[in-house]
Amino acid sequence: MSLHPRRAGWRFQWATVLWLTVVWVLLWGQVTWGNVVNGVLLGLLVTAGLRMTRVEFRGRVHPVGLLVLLGRFALDLVRASFEVSLVALRPRHTPRGAVICVQLRSHSDLYLTLTAELVSLVPGSIIVEAHRLTGRLYVHVLDVETSGGVEKARQNVLDQEARLLRALASDEELAEAGLQRSRRAGEVTSR
């Protein structure tokens, strides 16, 4: 018996079909009937043909936390792009890269994946490996000196996870991760 049995019948995940349709139309760059119909057909084919396990989301979107997450992510993108360009343009400087292990606080596959994606999207760092059973991310940092050291790079990943949890996690998930929501506009602090 398979660990991932096929779904019974033609049940679809309509949110996934809608999302895949939007991505398809964005990839083509034009909103036309043909692109929308092809996107819907592709979404139906993907959701019906591929075995996808359900991802549990017990949290809810916290608007203030989401704004903080997106704002800080945009700031990190600009700052890191500038730092990477300085490393690339500095004459006779050899960046000292490192692979660091970061033990995440949350045990959710969803938050592990989203944290890994957010970290990888910032220039100068990329996820080398993610262990879902242990909740560990192995992150390659381009230049440890520019990042402020190994502990600072590790703390940046943990801070990103905390902002993500503040934006999406329930209070129970925050407590499981050892974080708590303070009384001020969605701020999360460690216990």
Helices and strands as residue ranges (DSSP letters): H 14-28, H 33-49, H 63-89, E 98-103, H 109-121, E 125-131, E 136-141, H 144-147, H 150-168, H 171-176, E 179-181, E 188-190
